[in-house]
Amino acid sequence: MRAVKSRDTSTELAVRALLRPIAPGYRLHRGDLPGKPDVVYISRKLAIFVHGCFWHGHDCARGARAPKTNAAYWRAKIARNRARDLKTLAAYAAMGWRALVIYECELKDKAGLSARLAEALRPERGASEKPS
């Protein structure tokens, strides 16, 4: 477990590489925000979490895989992670922020993920327009 990184993982680096051409100027691992998001756009009030499918119990082949040894421990750990994730997302909603969760399996379709990121980072209509 000690070898498992919590930041600058290959998945996170790949997502950041997709974000750079779309909207540079993000901040990393803000400890003053709930859940310490991987990528933050403060002015857009957007927090991006990059999750590993196994660790966060994603509904995909990799996330649904159950370990054979110490299965009860892992089921409980992943359930705690999922509960913590829900609590964190609720905290962002209460703050008026948007939270985007990206799972590692989504990197298989980089074009689709890039489009999803671009949509999330698109300025809201009317936000930058000045009334005439």
C-alpha positions in Angstrom: 0.0 0.0 0.0 2.9 2.4 0.6 3.8 2.3 -3.1 0.3 3.5 -4.1 0.6 7.2 -5.0 -2.1 9.7 -4.2 -0.9 12.4 -6.5 0.8 12.7 -9.9 -0.4 9.3 -11.0 -0.1 8.3 -14.6 -3.9 8.7 -15.0 -3.8 12.2 -13.4 -0.9 13.2 -15.7 -2.8 12.1 -18.7 -5.9 14.1 -17.7 -3.7 17.2 -17.1 -2.1 16.7 -20.6 -5.6 16.8 -22.1 -6.5 19.9 -20.0 -3.5 22.0 -21.0 -4.6 22.8 -24.6 -8.2 23.3 -23.5 -7.8 25.6 -20.5 -4.4 26.1 -18.9 -4.1 27.9 -15.5 -5.4 25.2 -13.2 -4.1 24.6 -9.7 -3.2 21.2 -8.2 -4.2 19.4 -5.0 -5.7 22.4 -3.1 -5.7 21.3 0.5 -8.1 24.1 1.5 -11.0 22.5 -0.6 -12.9 19.4 0.5 -11.4 16.1 -0.7 -8.2 17.9 -1.9 -9.2 17.8 -5.7 -6.6 16.8 -8.2 -7.2 19.8 -10.5 -9.0 23.0 -9.6 -10.1 26.0 -11.7 -10.8 28.5 -9.0 -12.3 31.3 -11.1 -14.7 28.7 -12.8 -15.5 27.1 -9.5 -14.7 23.7 -10.9 -13.0 20.8 -9.1 -11.8 17.8 -11.0 -11.2 14.5 -9.3 -9.2 11.8 -11.1 -10.2 8.4 -9.6 -8.8 4.9 -10.0 -11.5 2.5 -11.0 -10.5 -0.1 -8.4 -10.0 2.2 -5.5 -13.3 4.0 -5.9 -15.5 1.0 -6.9 -16.3 2.3 -10.4 -18.9 0.3 -12.4 -16.5 -1.1 -15.0 -14.5 -4.3 -15.4 -11.6 -3.0 -13.4 -13.6 -1.4 -10.7 -15.9 -4.5 -10.3 -13.0 -6.8 -9.8 -12.9 -8.2 -6.3 -9.6 -9.3 -4.7 -9.5 -12.9 -3.7 -7.4 -12.4 -0.6 -8.8 -10.4 2.4 -12.0 -9.7 0.4 -14.0 -8.4 3.4 -11.3 -5.8 4.1 -11.3 -4.6 0.5 -15.1 -4.5 0.2 -15.3 -2.3 3.4 -12.4 -0.1 2.2 -14.0 0.6 -1.2 -17.4 1.2 0.4 -15.8 3.8 2.7 -14.1 5.4 -0.3 -17.4 5.6 -2.1 -19.2 7.1 0.9 -16.4 9.7 1.3 -16.7 10.6 -2.4 -20.4 11.2 -2.1 -19.9 13.4 0.9 -17.2 15.4 -0.9 -19.4 15.9 -4.0 -22.3 17.1 -1.7 -19.9 19.6 -0.1 -19.1 21.1 -3.5 -22.8 21.3 -4.4 -23.4 23.1 -1.1 -20.6 25.6 -1.8 -22.0 26.3 -5.3 -19.1 24.7 -7.1 -19.1 22.0 -9.8 -17.3 18.8 -9.3 -16.2 16.5 -12.2 -15.2 13.0 -11.5 -13.0 11.2 -14.1 -12.3 7.5 -13.8 -9.1 6.0 -15.3 -11.1 3.8 -17.7 -12.4 6.9 -19.4 -8.9 7.5 -20.8 -9.5 4.7 -23.3 -11.5 7.2 -25.3 -9.2 10.3 -25.1 -11.2 12.2 -27.8 -14.5 11.7 -25.8 -12.8 12.6 -22.5 -11.3 15.7 -24.1 -14.8 16.7 -25.4 -16.2 16.2 -21.9 -13.5 18.3 -20.3 -14.0 21.1 -22.9 -17.7 21.1 -22.2 -17.2 21.3 -18.5 -14.7 24.2 -19.0 -16.9 26.1 -21.5 -17.9 29.5 -20.0 -21.5 29.6 -18.9 -23.7 31.6 -21.2 -24.2 35.1 -20.0 -21.3 34.9 -17.5 -18.9 36.9 -19.6 -21.4 38.8 -21.7 -22.0 42.4 -20.6 -25.5 43.8 -20.8 -25.9 46.4 -23.5 
